[in-house]
Amino acid sequence: SQQGEEDPQALSIQEGENATMNCSYKTSINNLQWYRQNSGRGLVHLILIRSNEREKHSGRLRVTLDTSKKSSSLLITASRAADTASYFCAYNRGGFKTIFGAGTRLFVKA
Amino acid sequence: DAGVTQSPTHLIKTRGQQVTLRCSPKSGHDTVSWYQQALGQGPQFIFQYYEEEERQRGNFPDRFSGHQFPNYSSELNVNALLLGDSALYLCASTKWTRADNSPLHFGNGTRLTVT
């Protein structure tokens, strides 16, 4: 079963707007990652934030991590139609397994 | 530099049959993980192979088995197929480090349909 949860499950916005997706988890973690998946294809790694980091940026992406609340958020600024995809948070607890959430489906209208 | 490749891309099988899916990791990677992704869900961890051995396993029955070859490529075998095994099967590779921070590189998956 999934051990991470994304919120919202689906998000529809206009091009140029910002998109914010949230992720909650239930255990202590070593790091948290965000992945993107286009329509039934493989996942692509976007960004990794370590448990001792609070915020990280990569281009139009901004990720925050609050280990006290066991939550993370992914912000995509100035969204484009090409950002339409499913976004997953994933984390490691120290073993070899990366655990994925159920994902947020983002639709950006042109 | 080839990324992760999986074959076949699509497969249709009948209940009770057996299936073998194949994966070649990204060049330089030595660790292969397999995931099952049902429609509208996130990937579920099946198992991970490193140095030709299963290193960790998720909550999947023994009908799911795997193998890793000396060249790091891997196979996923599923016996006695059930309708519920219909899913996208994803292979992911990484170069293992003690730091535990290596992101996964995914193939485009094999879409398995069981009828």
Backbone of each chain as ProteinMPNN parsed JSONL, in Angstrom:
{"seq_chain_A": "SQQGEEDPQALSIQEGENATMNCSYKTSINNLQWYRQNSGRGLVHLILIRSNEREKHSGRLRVTLDTSKKSSSLLITASRAADTASYFCAYNRGGFKTIFGAGTRLFVKA", "coords_chain_A": {"N_chain_A": [[0.843, -1.192, 0.0], [0.305, 2.341, -0.48], [2.463, 4.652, 1.097], [2.798, 7.292, 1.148], [1.101, 10.361, 0.697], [-0.428, 12.394, -1.672], [-1.632, 15.679, -2.215], [-3.47, 18.108, -3.933], [-5.471, 15.397, -5.353], [-5.982, 15.857, -7.984], [-5.411, 18.597, -10.198], [-6.259, 21.524, -11.859], [-5.216, 24.123, -13.852], [-4.617, 27.423, -15.293], [-2.384, 28.247, -17.955], [0.616, 29.85, -17.03], [-0.095, 30.325, -14.416], [0.702, 29.452, -10.979], [1.445, 26.209, -9.667], [0.768, 24.201, -6.941], [1.648, 21.398, -5.113], [1.148, 18.998, -2.584], [2.63, 16.79, -0.189], [2.378, 14.182, 2.105], [3.768, 12.126, 4.667], [4.484, 9.228, 6.722], [6.543, 8.31, 8.339], [9.919, 8.606, 9.693], [12.394, 9.977, 7.527], [15.115, 9.688, 5.13], [15.546, 11.137, 2.82], [13.635, 13.064, 0.465], [11.968, 12.835, -2.603], [10.884, 14.16, -5.756], [9.013, 13.187, -8.558], [8.114, 13.092, -12.012], [5.576, 12.07, -14.287], [4.677, 11.426, -17.513], [1.694, 10.67, -19.048], [1.401, 7.511, -18.768], [4.01, 6.748, -19.231], [7.512, 6.274, -18.327], [8.794, 7.317, -15.092], [10.273, 10.465, -14.314], [12.982, 11.815, -12.649], [12.831, 14.727, -10.668], [13.712, 16.39, -8.497], [15.596, 16.271, -5.468], [15.439, 16.377, -1.974], [17.158, 16.584, 1.016], [16.833, 15.266, 4.364], [17.816, 17.095, 6.185], [17.54, 19.5, 4.992], [15.581, 22.393, 4.184], [14.492, 23.794, 2.092], [14.565, 23.82, -1.485], [15.65, 24.684, -4.75], [15.076, 24.409, -8.272], [15.355, 25.544, -11.309], [12.179, 26.327, -12.443], [11.064, 25.048, -10.338], [10.236, 24.618, -6.912], [10.917, 23.206, -3.88], [9.815, 22.334, -0.67], [10.472, 21.13, 2.637], [9.181, 19.868, 5.566], [10.049, 18.36, 8.258], [9.064, 18.089, 10.805], [6.353, 18.203, 10.534], [6.084, 16.187, 8.821], [5.835, 16.561, 6.009], [5.851, 17.745, 2.593], [6.192, 20.109, -0.07], [5.652, 20.842, -3.514], [6.268, 23.344, -5.719], [5.42, 24.663, -8.785], [6.309, 27.205, -10.785], [4.902, 29.741, -12.941], [3.448, 28.063, -14.843], [3.319, 25.818, -17.669], [1.726, 24.482, -20.613], [3.076, 22.175, -21.254], [3.787, 21.199, -18.804], [1.815, 19.569, -17.965], [1.059, 16.606, -16.428], [1.555, 13.728, -14.287], [2.503, 13.981, -10.897], [4.707, 12.775, -8.492], [5.53, 12.225, -5.105], [8.287, 10.778, -3.37], [10.074, 8.657, -1.137], [12.867, 7.631, 0.927], [13.517, 5.493, 3.66], [15.819, 4.659, 4.694], [16.311, 2.074, 4.045], [16.535, 0.041, 1.114], [14.45, 0.572, -0.468], [12.447, 2.702, -2.399], [9.697, 4.608, -1.715], [6.604, 5.403, -3.101], [4.077, 7.93, -3.435], [0.523, 8.344, -4.203], [0.191, 10.243, -6.137], [-0.284, 13.418, -7.848], [-2.409, 14.645, -10.276], [-1.768, 16.878, -12.703], [-3.168, 19.363, -14.714], [-2.584, 21.614, -17.176], [-3.986, 24.289, -18.683], [-3.895, 25.673, -21.893]], "CA_chain_A": [[0.0, 0.0, 0.0], [1.033, 3.591, -0.542], [2.738, 5.223, 2.391], [2.825, 8.734, 1.014], [-0.159, 10.84, 0.144], [-0.352, 13.689, -2.318], [-2.84, 16.492, -2.152], [-4.713, 17.406, -4.244], [-5.345, 14.267, -6.274], [-5.969, 16.417, -9.323], [-5.308, 20.056, -10.189], [-6.388, 22.088, -13.193], [-4.895, 25.549, -13.783], [-4.33, 28.087, -16.555], [-0.977, 28.506, -18.251], [1.109, 31.063, -16.384], [-0.366, 30.261, -12.98], [1.554, 28.559, -10.192], [0.825, 24.958, -9.217], [1.338, 23.704, -5.692], [1.252, 20.04, -4.743], [1.611, 18.667, -1.247], [2.888, 15.379, 0.068], [2.546, 13.845, 3.517], [4.284, 10.778, 4.878], [4.157, 8.81, 8.093], [7.691, 7.854, 9.115], [11.116, 9.418, 9.492], [12.945, 9.727, 6.201], [16.461, 10.173, 4.833], [15.407, 12.164, 1.801], [12.36, 13.036, -0.243], [12.185, 13.152, -4.006], [9.711, 14.386, -6.586], [9.126, 12.639, -9.895], [7.069, 13.454, -12.961], [5.256, 11.001, -15.227], [3.787, 11.776, -18.612], [0.761, 9.728, -19.623], [1.698, 6.108, -18.927], [5.41, 6.498, -19.523], [8.333, 6.152, -17.129], [8.915, 8.488, -14.234], [11.497, 11.243, -14.467], [13.352, 12.466, -11.4], [12.864, 16.185, -10.746], [14.483, 17.063, -7.457], [15.759, 15.535, -4.21], [15.738, 17.221, -0.82], [17.591, 15.764, 2.137], [16.053, 15.488, 5.587], [18.34, 18.247, 6.926], [17.291, 20.696, 4.189], [14.216, 22.903, 4.339], [13.992, 24.303, 0.815], [15.482, 23.624, -2.584], [15.132, 25.229, -6.0], [15.649, 23.927, -9.519], [14.598, 26.198, -12.378], [10.849, 26.788, -12.008], [10.599, 24.19, -9.252], [10.655, 24.921, -5.542], [10.472, 22.154, -2.971], [10.036, 22.548, 0.759], [10.349, 19.938, 3.459], [8.976, 20.127, 6.999], [10.116, 17.034, 8.867], [8.254, 18.061, 12.032], [4.973, 17.928, 10.094], [6.153, 15.073, 7.87], [5.192, 17.011, 4.782], [6.654, 18.427, 1.592], [5.4, 20.705, -1.14], [6.304, 21.135, -4.792], [5.693, 24.504, -6.394], [5.852, 24.911, -10.159], [5.935, 28.583, -11.086], [4.665, 30.091, -14.347], [3.249, 26.753, -15.476], [3.155, 25.73, -19.121], [0.931, 23.317, -21.03], [3.97, 21.01, -21.244], [3.912, 20.69, -17.44], [0.722, 18.612, -17.75], [1.646, 15.3, -16.104], [1.345, 13.311, -12.895], [3.671, 14.269, -10.064], [4.754, 11.86, -7.356], [6.604, 12.319, -4.12], [8.836, 9.471, -3.046], [11.066, 8.818, -0.087], [13.603, 6.485, 1.467], [13.588, 5.516, 5.114], [17.095, 4.104, 5.113], [16.519, 0.79, 3.365], [16.819, 0.137, -0.311], [13.179, 0.76, -1.165], [11.897, 4.048, -2.548], [8.243, 4.491, -1.574], [5.916, 6.445, -3.859], [2.706, 8.274, -3.145], [-0.461, 8.059, -5.247], [0.371, 11.226, -7.194], [-1.2, 14.52, -8.185], [-2.536, 14.822, -11.718], [-1.803, 18.305, -13.028], [-3.558, 19.699, -16.076], [-2.353, 23.033, -17.433], [-4.738, 24.681, -19.877], [-3.231, 26.703, -22.7]], "C_chain_A": [[0.875, 1.238, 0.0], [1.292, 4.09, 0.861], [2.968, 6.709, 2.319], [1.507, 9.152, 0.393], [0.047, 12.214, -0.444], [-1.708, 14.377, -2.23], [-2.596, 17.743, -2.99], [-4.458, 16.191, -5.136], [-5.273, 14.754, -7.7], [-6.029, 17.933, -9.226], [-5.368, 20.558, -11.618], [-6.179, 23.593, -13.098], [-4.677, 26.1, -15.184], [-2.817, 28.246, -16.719], [-0.568, 29.83, -17.606], [0.866, 31.094, -14.882], [0.658, 29.348, -12.305], [0.768, 27.331, -9.765], [1.541, 24.492, -7.959], [0.755, 22.339, -5.369], [1.885, 19.711, -3.399], [1.742, 17.169, -1.074], [3.029, 15.188, 1.565], [3.007, 12.399, 3.629], [4.202, 10.472, 6.366], [5.359, 8.406, 8.941], [8.853, 8.828, 8.951], [11.755, 9.023, 8.173], [14.378, 10.216, 6.1], [16.422, 11.288, 3.794], [14.034, 12.032, 1.166], [12.612, 13.515, -1.668], [10.847, 13.427, -4.675], [10.016, 13.885, -7.988], [7.93, 13.113, -10.718], [6.845, 12.286, -13.902], [4.283, 11.527, -16.268], [3.007, 10.542, -19.017], [1.261, 8.301, -19.851], [3.124, 5.788, -19.322], [6.195, 6.373, -18.219], [8.394, 7.437, -16.343], [10.263, 9.149, -14.453], [11.765, 11.965, -13.157], [13.459, 13.972, -11.592], [13.833, 16.796, -9.76], [14.507, 16.192, -6.21], [16.087, 16.534, -3.11], [16.066, 16.307, 0.354], [16.835, 16.135, 3.408], [16.554, 16.683, 6.399], [18.225, 19.552, 6.129], [15.843, 21.121, 4.344], [13.631, 23.367, 3.014], [15.054, 24.074, -0.25], [14.836, 24.124, -3.866], [15.833, 24.553, -7.177], [14.818, 24.513, -10.649], [13.288, 26.762, -11.857], [10.28, 25.967, -10.855], [11.132, 24.679, -7.913], [10.062, 23.851, -4.645], [10.771, 22.569, -1.547], [9.822, 21.238, 1.495], [10.21, 20.361, 4.914], [8.926, 18.777, 7.698], [9.293, 16.964, 10.155], [6.793, 17.764, 11.695], [4.916, 16.751, 9.128], [5.428, 15.44, 6.573], [6.181, 17.742, 3.884], [5.717, 19.07, 0.589], [6.275, 20.951, -2.352], [5.557, 22.287, -5.43], [6.287, 24.606, -7.783], [5.388, 26.321, -10.507], [5.744, 28.767, -12.586], [4.456, 28.837, -15.188], [2.984, 26.884, -16.972], [2.316, 24.504, -19.45], [1.777, 22.04, -20.974], [4.202, 20.47, -19.84], [2.797, 19.704, -17.093], [1.294, 17.214, -17.601], [1.144, 14.903, -14.723], [2.636, 13.516, -12.13], [3.59, 13.421, -8.801], [5.854, 12.283, -6.392], [7.043, 10.902, -3.784], [9.902, 9.654, -1.979], [11.705, 7.493, 0.291], [13.641, 6.619, 2.983], [14.919, 4.98, 5.627], [17.363, 2.736, 4.535], [16.792, 1.019, 1.902], [15.578, 0.492, -1.122], [12.809, 2.227, -1.223], [10.384, 3.907, -2.613], [7.592, 5.677, -2.261], [4.513, 6.687, -3.324], [1.811, 7.983, -4.335], [-0.451, 9.104, -6.356], [-0.69, 12.309, -7.265], [-1.209, 14.658, -9.696], [-2.748, 16.297, -12.017], [-2.182, 18.482, -14.48], [-3.424, 21.207, -16.245], [-3.011, 23.396, -18.751], [-4.042, 25.832, -20.593], [-4.156, 27.881, -22.955]], "O_chain_A": [[2.032, 1.199, 0.42], [0.429, 3.967, 1.73], [3.3, 7.332, 3.327], [0.879, 8.39, -0.342], [0.621, 13.096, 0.194], [-2.762, 13.743, -2.179], [-1.579, 18.403, -2.777], [-3.342, 15.993, -5.616], [-4.597, 14.155, -8.537], [-6.619, 18.486, -8.298], [-4.63, 20.089, -12.484], [-6.883, 24.27, -12.349], [-4.565, 25.342, -16.147], [-2.079, 28.363, -15.74], [-1.318, 30.805, -17.635], [1.552, 31.814, -14.157], [1.372, 28.587, -12.957], [-0.438, 27.408, -9.53], [2.769, 24.401, -7.924], [-0.462, 22.149, -5.351], [3.019, 20.101, -3.119], [1.053, 16.386, -1.728], [3.729, 15.957, 2.225], [2.677, 11.559, 2.791], [3.89, 11.347, 7.173], [5.212, 8.18, 10.143], [8.774, 9.766, 8.158], [11.666, 7.87, 7.751], [14.811, 11.057, 6.888], [17.173, 12.26, 3.882], [13.36, 11.013, 1.316], [13.362, 14.462, -1.904], [9.804, 12.973, -4.205], [11.095, 14.111, -8.535], [6.885, 13.48, -10.182], [7.788, 11.59, -14.276], [3.201, 12.012, -15.938], [3.587, 9.493, -19.296], [1.518, 7.912, -20.99], [3.415, 4.658, -19.713], [5.61, 6.368, -17.136], [8.086, 8.513, -16.857], [11.261, 8.487, -14.739], [10.889, 12.642, -12.619], [14.085, 14.447, -12.54], [14.674, 17.616, -10.126], [13.554, 15.465, -5.93], [16.913, 17.428, -3.297], [15.327, 15.365, 0.642], [16.26, 17.22, 3.495], [15.811, 17.23, 7.213], [18.75, 20.585, 6.544], [14.974, 20.29, 4.607], [12.415, 23.34, 2.827], [16.255, 24.121, 0.017], [13.625, 24.004, -4.049], [17.003, 24.178, -7.1], [13.713, 24.045, -10.922], [13.281, 27.579, -10.936], [9.139, 26.176, -10.445], [12.285, 25.089, -7.783], [8.853, 23.618, -4.651], [11.846, 23.092, -1.251], [9.093, 20.357, 1.039], [11.028, 21.123, 5.429], [7.883, 18.125, 7.727], [8.869, 15.879, 10.552], [6.084, 17.143, 12.487], [3.841, 16.363, 8.671], [4.537, 14.727, 6.111], [7.194, 18.277, 4.337], [4.58, 18.629, 0.418], [7.469, 21.228, -2.238], [4.35, 22.208, -5.654], [7.507, 24.631, -7.946], [4.187, 26.59, -10.519], [6.337, 28.054, -13.396], [5.202, 28.583, -16.133], [2.501, 27.905, -17.46], [2.214, 23.586, -18.637], [1.264, 20.96, -20.683], [4.762, 19.383, -19.691], [2.836, 19.074, -16.036], [1.93, 16.691, -18.516], [0.406, 15.646, -14.077], [3.725, 13.261, -12.644], [2.557, 13.357, -8.135], [6.956, 12.649, -6.801], [6.269, 9.952, -3.899], [10.56, 10.694, -1.926], [11.181, 6.411, 0.025], [13.78, 7.719, 3.518], [15.127, 4.858, 6.834], [18.504, 2.275, 4.525], [17.239, 2.097, 1.509], [15.661, 0.69, -2.334], [12.851, 2.921, -0.207], [9.852, 3.181, -3.453], [7.98, 6.823, -2.033], [3.85, 5.775, -2.829], [2.261, 7.447, -5.347], [-1.03, 8.873, -7.417], [-1.822, 12.142, -6.81], [-0.158, 14.773, -10.326], [-3.761, 16.887, -11.64], [-1.612, 17.85, -15.37], [-4.074, 21.981, -15.541], [-2.643, 22.878, -19.805], [-3.655, 26.826, -19.98], [-3.764, 28.842, -23.617]]}, "seq_chain_B": "DAGVTQSPTHLIKTRGQQVTLRCSPKSGHDTVSWYQQALGQGPQFIFQYYEEEERQRGNFPDRFSGHQFPNYSSELNVNALLLGDSALYLCASTKWTRADNSPLHFGNGTRLTVT", "coords_chain_B": {"N_chain_B": [[24.398, 7.7, -24.808], [22.616, 5.217, -23.538], [19.489, 5.119, -21.905], [17.426, 3.576, -19.414], [16.165, 0.6, -20.627], [13.291, -1.259, -21.554], [11.629, -4.323, -22.283], [8.975, -6.494, -23.436], [7.128, -3.663, -24.888], [4.401, -3.759, -24.76], [2.076, -6.279, -23.708], [-0.051, -9.042, -23.913], [-1.685, -11.393, -22.007], [-3.12, -14.512, -20.901], [-5.16, -15.479, -18.134], [-3.515, -17.449, -15.673], [-1.311, -17.992, -17.192], [2.271, -17.543, -17.71], [4.732, -14.924, -17.462], [7.533, -13.091, -18.716], [9.424, -10.285, -18.16], [11.753, -7.835, -19.329], [14.73, -5.943, -18.609], [17.141, -3.47, -19.18], [19.624, -1.771, -17.517], [20.521, 1.707, -17.058], [23.583, 2.853, -18.442], [26.424, 2.281, -16.463], [25.051, 1.929, -14.136], [24.226, -0.235, -11.377], [22.225, -1.347, -9.936], [18.973, -2.608, -9.846], [15.549, -1.964, -9.705], [12.188, -3.094, -9.463], [8.888, -2.086, -10.225], [5.342, -2.055, -9.79], [2.656, -0.539, -11.367], [-0.544, 0.282, -11.032], [-3.437, 1.441, -12.834], [-3.903, 4.871, -12.467], [-2.675, 4.953, -10.027], [0.162, 5.183, -7.737], [3.578, 4.0, -8.239], [4.274, 0.71, -7.042], [6.55, -0.92, -4.999], [8.257, -3.809, -5.986], [10.593, -5.541, -5.939], [14.193, -5.339, -5.377], [17.281, -5.665, -7.052], [20.697, -6.383, -6.602], [24.087, -6.933, -7.225], [23.433, -9.392, -8.336], [21.62, -10.496, -6.602], [18.533, -10.696, -4.809], [17.76, -7.953, -2.973], [15.963, -6.52, -1.442], [12.503, -6.841, -0.767], [9.17, -6.114, -1.709], [5.663, -6.08, -0.758], [4.664, -8.465, -2.235], [3.42, -11.495, -3.697], [4.933, -14.825, -3.878], [4.679, -15.542, -6.487], [5.764, -13.649, -8.009], [8.895, -13.208, -9.227], [12.438, -12.737, -9.709], [15.463, -11.899, -11.479], [18.91, -11.115, -11.731], [21.458, -10.441, -13.989], [25.007, -10.983, -14.749], [25.737, -8.762, -16.289], [24.25, -6.769, -15.25], [21.667, -6.459, -16.212], [18.158, -7.289, -15.959], [15.445, -9.505, -15.128], [11.931, -9.839, -14.734], [9.711, -12.143, -13.528], [6.46, -13.444, -13.678], [4.277, -15.744, -12.42], [1.382, -17.88, -12.938], [-0.699, -15.997, -13.738], [-2.969, -13.441, -12.733], [-6.069, -11.625, -13.146], [-5.809, -9.241, -11.791], [-3.151, -8.674, -12.017], [-2.752, -7.097, -14.135], [-1.209, -4.257, -15.3], [1.11, -1.457, -15.39], [4.426, -2.217, -15.653], [7.319, -1.199, -14.228], [10.755, -0.62, -14.591], [13.559, 0.401, -12.76], [16.717, 1.936, -12.497], [19.821, 2.445, -10.717], [22.922, 3.765, -9.458], [24.391, 2.248, -6.869], [25.04, 3.769, -3.754], [26.466, 4.363, -0.533], [25.432, 6.601, 0.52], [22.77, 6.751, -0.032], [21.27, 8.489, -1.582], [20.789, 8.46, -4.275], [18.976, 9.197, -7.17], [16.285, 7.475, -8.857], [16.338, 6.041, -12.113], [14.077, 5.619, -14.602], [12.686, 3.184, -16.881], [10.432, 3.116, -19.738], [8.514, 1.298, -19.254], [6.533, -1.785, -19.221], [3.484, -2.576, -20.505], [1.23, -4.67, -19.2], [-1.435, -6.737, -19.917], [-3.879, -8.778, -18.625], [-6.09, -11.235, -19.564]], "CA_chain_B": [[24.291, 6.987, -23.53], [21.255, 4.709, -23.462], [18.873, 5.09, -20.598], [16.866, 2.281, -19.048], [15.31, 0.062, -21.68], [12.461, -2.371, -21.148], [10.931, -5.028, -23.362], [8.376, -5.728, -24.533], [6.408, -2.47, -24.448], [3.042, -4.2, -24.457], [1.952, -7.727, -23.649], [-1.374, -9.532, -23.511], [-1.608, -12.788, -21.567], [-4.349, -15.1, -20.365], [-5.073, -15.918, -16.735], [-2.842, -18.719, -15.466], [-0.051, -18.052, -17.936], [3.467, -16.982, -17.093], [5.281, -13.857, -18.286], [8.872, -12.607, -18.38], [9.705, -8.921, -18.603], [13.189, -7.622, -19.33], [15.177, -4.571, -18.331], [18.577, -3.151, -19.219], [19.792, -0.526, -16.761], [21.321, 2.8, -17.623], [25.015, 2.583, -18.411], [27.072, 2.689, -15.221], [24.214, 1.574, -12.987], [24.4, -1.624, -10.976], [21.095, -1.74, -9.105], [17.71, -2.574, -10.588], [14.322, -2.14, -8.931], [10.972, -3.291, -10.253], [7.677, -1.504, -9.646], [4.061, -2.288, -10.446], [1.821, 0.656, -11.283], [-1.923, 0.129, -11.503], [-3.976, 2.654, -13.446], [-4.299, 5.916, -11.542], [-1.992, 4.79, -8.734], [1.607, 5.348, -7.754], [4.315, 2.749, -8.357], [4.429, -0.117, -5.849], [7.835, -1.614, -5.034], [8.181, -5.275, -6.021], [11.873, -5.926, -5.342], [15.406, -4.721, -5.884], [18.41, -6.57, -7.259], [22.042, -5.814, -6.56], [25.078, -8.017, -7.244], [22.742, -10.614, -8.768], [20.784, -11.052, -5.533], [17.393, -9.892, -4.364], [18.243, -7.284, -1.765], [14.797, -6.165, -0.644], [11.274, -7.239, -1.443], [7.947, -5.487, -1.248], [4.582, -6.958, -0.353], [4.174, -9.196, -3.399], [3.504, -12.95, -3.479], [6.056, -15.542, -4.482], [4.464, -15.66, -7.946], [6.647, -12.633, -8.597], [10.295, -13.531, -8.987], [13.302, -11.981, -10.594], [16.839, -12.344, -11.667], [19.825, -10.12, -12.278], [22.556, -11.084, -14.698], [26.305, -10.33, -14.498], [25.837, -7.455, -16.968], [23.32, -5.925, -14.478], [20.305, -6.505, -16.709], [17.283, -7.988, -15.019], [14.156, -10.024, -15.577], [10.837, -10.021, -13.776], [8.841, -13.25, -13.918], [5.207, -13.567, -12.931], [3.613, -17.018, -12.712], [-0.046, -18.029, -12.611], [-1.221, -14.636, -13.856], [-4.33, -13.105, -12.335], [-6.553, -10.406, -13.783], [-5.291, -8.122, -11.006], [-1.748, -8.39, -12.351], [-2.742, -6.132, -15.234], [-0.601, -3.019, -14.79], [2.353, -1.024, -16.029], [5.566, -2.687, -14.868], [8.415, -0.254, -14.425], [12.092, -0.957, -14.118], [14.332, 1.597, -12.424], [18.096, 1.604, -12.144], [20.61, 3.444, -10.033], [24.245, 3.347, -9.02], [24.238, 2.221, -5.429], [26.044, 4.401, -2.901], [26.083, 4.308, 0.886], [24.75, 7.856, 0.866], [21.323, 6.528, -0.124], [20.617, 9.647, -2.179], [20.77, 8.373, -5.73], [17.634, 9.117, -7.745], [15.995, 6.355, -9.74], [16.14, 6.285, -13.537], [13.053, 4.668, -15.011], [12.338, 2.891, -18.254], [9.059, 3.49, -20.085], [7.596, 0.302, -18.744], [5.833, -2.8, -20.011], [2.051, -2.598, -20.186], [0.743, -6.053, -19.198], [-2.88, -6.927, -19.819], [-4.25, -10.18, -18.396], [-7.507, -11.415, -19.916]], "C_chain_B": [[22.851, 6.531, -23.348], [20.766, 4.772, -22.034], [18.398, 3.682, -20.295], [15.935, 1.816, -20.167], [14.564, -1.159, -21.17], [11.819, -3.012, -22.365], [10.105, -6.165, -22.793], [7.675, -4.479, -24.01], [4.978, -2.817, -24.054], [2.98, -5.718, -24.518], [0.535, -8.081, -23.224], [-1.242, -11.017, -23.202], [-2.972, -13.23, -21.033], [-4.113, -15.525, -18.922], [-4.403, -17.291, -16.648], [-1.521, -18.847, -16.198], [1.085, -17.422, -17.13], [4.037, -15.922, -18.035], [6.679, -13.491, -17.783], [9.067, -11.233, -18.989], [11.194, -8.655, -18.427], [13.559, -6.155, -19.185], [16.687, -4.489, -18.466], [18.781, -1.819, -18.526], [20.578, 0.517, -17.539], [22.793, 2.447, -17.465], [25.635, 3.126, -17.119], [26.281, 2.362, -13.969], [24.332, 0.089, -12.682], [23.204, -2.185, -10.201], [19.807, -1.576, -9.892], [16.551, -2.83, -9.633], [13.156, -2.306, -9.885], [9.777, -2.738, -9.487], [6.469, -1.92, -10.476], [3.214, -1.037, -10.267], [0.447, 0.363, -11.884], [-2.415, 1.475, -12.009], [-4.416, 3.644, -12.376], [-3.642, 5.85, -10.179], [-0.51, 5.108, -8.873], [2.301, 4.003, -7.881], [4.439, 2.039, -7.009], [5.698, -0.944, -6.009], [7.633, -3.123, -5.005], [9.438, -5.844, -5.368], [13.013, -5.175, -6.001], [16.513, -5.765, -5.972], [19.721, -5.798, -7.273], [23.016, -6.969, -6.449], [24.397, -9.374, -7.425], [21.892, -11.258, -7.674], [19.629, -10.102, -5.22], [17.748, -9.282, -3.018], [17.091, -6.851, -0.852], [13.556, -6.469, -1.458], [10.104, -6.485, -0.85], [6.894, -6.534, -0.934], [3.929, -7.624, -1.563], [4.349, -10.689, -3.164], [4.677, -13.565, -4.228], [5.884, -15.781, -5.978], [5.353, -14.664, -8.716], [8.088, -12.997, -8.228], [11.149, -12.777, -9.995], [14.68, -12.573, -10.675], [17.642, -11.149, -12.138], [21.034, -10.845, -12.838], [23.865, -10.339, -14.426], [26.462, -8.974, -15.182], [24.853, -6.442, -16.376], [21.907, -5.885, -15.038], [19.466, -7.402, -15.81], [16.031, -8.485, -15.703], [13.188, -10.069, -14.409], [9.954, -11.126, -14.335], [7.602, -13.247, -13.036], [4.532, -14.86, -13.38], [2.136, -16.948, -12.371], [-0.751, -16.677, -12.617], [-2.679, -14.534, -13.438], [-4.751, -11.827, -13.065], [-5.973, -9.171, -13.1], [-3.832, -7.804, -11.255], [-1.637, -7.42, -13.523], [-2.27, -4.779, -14.704], [0.532, -2.622, -15.712], [3.499, -1.454, -15.113], [6.78, -1.841, -15.239], [9.7, -0.796, -13.835], [12.821, 0.355, -13.851], [15.743, 1.18, -12.041], [18.76, 2.765, -11.434], [21.991, 2.88, -9.77], [24.219, 3.395, -7.51], [25.391, 2.94, -4.733], [25.545, 4.31, -1.461], [25.292, 5.529, 1.298], [23.243, 7.755, 0.72], [20.592, 7.662, -0.83], [20.506, 9.581, -3.683], [19.345, 8.298, -6.254], [17.498, 7.907, -8.659], [15.829, 6.844, -11.173], [15.208, 5.192, -14.052], [13.066, 4.416, -16.516], [10.886, 3.292, -18.503], [8.036, 2.401, -19.761], [7.104, -0.708, -19.759], [4.381, -2.792, -19.564], [1.564, -4.031, -20.323], [-0.764, -6.059, -19.018], [-3.159, -8.411, -19.677], [-5.746, -10.324, -18.653], [-8.03, -12.778, -19.445]], "O_chain_B": [[21.969, 7.335, -23.044], [21.508, 4.519, -21.085], [18.907, 2.711, -20.854], [15.037, 2.543, -20.592], [15.12, -1.989, -20.451], [11.506, -2.341, -23.349], [10.479, -6.749, -21.776], [7.635, -4.263, -22.799], [4.42, -2.235, -23.124], [3.718, -6.361, -25.265], [-0.01, -7.492, -22.29], [-0.755, -11.796, -24.02], [-3.847, -12.41, -20.755], [-2.998, -15.886, -18.543], [-4.688, -18.182, -17.447], [-0.703, -19.707, -15.87], [0.892, -16.862, -16.051], [3.855, -16.0, -19.25], [6.967, -13.57, -16.589], [8.894, -11.046, -20.194], [11.824, -9.173, -17.506], [12.814, -5.258, -19.579], [17.419, -5.326, -17.937], [18.165, -0.826, -18.915], [21.214, 0.219, -18.551], [23.196, 1.825, -16.482], [25.403, 4.272, -16.735], [26.79, 2.505, -12.857], [24.512, -0.736, -13.577], [23.184, -3.366, -9.853], [19.574, -0.544, -10.522], [16.566, -3.784, -8.856], [13.138, -1.733, -10.975], [9.667, -2.897, -8.272], [6.558, -2.111, -11.689], [3.069, -0.532, -9.154], [0.307, 0.216, -13.099], [-1.871, 2.52, -11.653], [-5.202, 3.307, -11.49], [-4.005, 6.601, -9.273], [0.004, 5.279, -9.979], [1.678, 2.966, -7.654], [4.674, 2.668, -5.978], [5.897, -1.592, -7.037], [6.943, -3.657, -4.137], [9.355, -6.547, -4.361], [12.85, -4.489, -7.01], [16.663, -6.621, -5.1], [19.837, -4.724, -7.865], [22.798, -7.891, -5.663], [24.734, -10.357, -6.765], [21.491, -12.415, -7.793], [19.742, -8.884, -5.352], [18.006, -9.993, -2.047], [17.239, -6.824, 0.37], [13.56, -6.366, -2.685], [10.048, -6.245, 0.356], [7.191, -7.726, -0.854], [2.765, -7.362, -1.868], [5.306, -11.11, -2.514], [5.314, -12.937, -5.074], [6.829, -16.175, -6.66], [5.637, -14.835, -9.901], [8.438, -13.078, -7.05], [10.654, -12.253, -10.993], [15.012, -13.578, -10.047], [17.135, -10.281, -12.849], [21.564, -11.762, -12.211], [23.851, -9.21, -13.936], [27.228, -8.13, -14.718], [24.651, -5.371, -16.948], [21.019, -5.326, -14.395], [19.993, -8.171, -15.007], [15.611, -7.951, -16.73], [13.569, -10.303, -13.262], [9.503, -11.054, -15.478], [7.681, -13.072, -11.82], [4.251, -15.05, -14.563], [1.693, -16.078, -11.62], [-1.33, -16.266, -11.611], [-3.501, -15.4, -13.737], [-3.916, -11.055, -13.536], [-5.681, -8.172, -13.758], [-3.32, -6.794, -10.773], [-0.54, -6.975, -13.86], [-2.858, -4.226, -13.774], [0.873, -3.323, -16.664], [3.531, -1.094, -13.936], [7.199, -1.781, -16.395], [9.725, -1.351, -12.736], [12.709, 1.305, -14.626], [15.937, 0.185, -11.343], [18.323, 3.911, -11.534], [22.208, 1.671, -9.848], [24.045, 4.465, -6.925], [26.558, 2.749, -5.074], [24.345, 4.193, -1.213], [24.57, 5.508, 2.294], [22.509, 8.571, 1.277], [19.376, 7.777, -0.678], [20.152, 10.58, -4.311], [18.579, 7.431, -5.833], [18.49, 7.386, -9.17], [15.261, 7.907, -11.422], [15.508, 4.002, -13.954], [13.402, 5.292, -17.313], [10.196, 3.752, -17.593], [6.837, 2.579, -19.975], [7.233, -0.527, -20.97], [4.085, -2.979, -18.384], [1.49, -4.557, -21.433], [-1.295, -5.46, -18.083], [-2.729, -9.212, -20.507], [-6.563, -9.632, -18.045], [-9.2, -13.097, -19.657]]}, "name": "protein", "num_of_chains": 2, "seq": "SQQGEEDPQALSIQEGENATMNCSYKTSINNLQWYRQNSGRGLVHLILIRSNEREKHSGRLRVTLDTSKKSSSLLITASRAADTASYFCAYNRGGFKTIFGAGTRLFVKADAGVTQSPTHLIKTRGQQVTLRCSPKSGHDTVSWYQQALGQGPQFIFQYYEEEERQRGNFPDRFSGHQFPNYSSELNVNALLLGDSALYLCASTKWTRADNSPLHFGNGTRLTVT"}
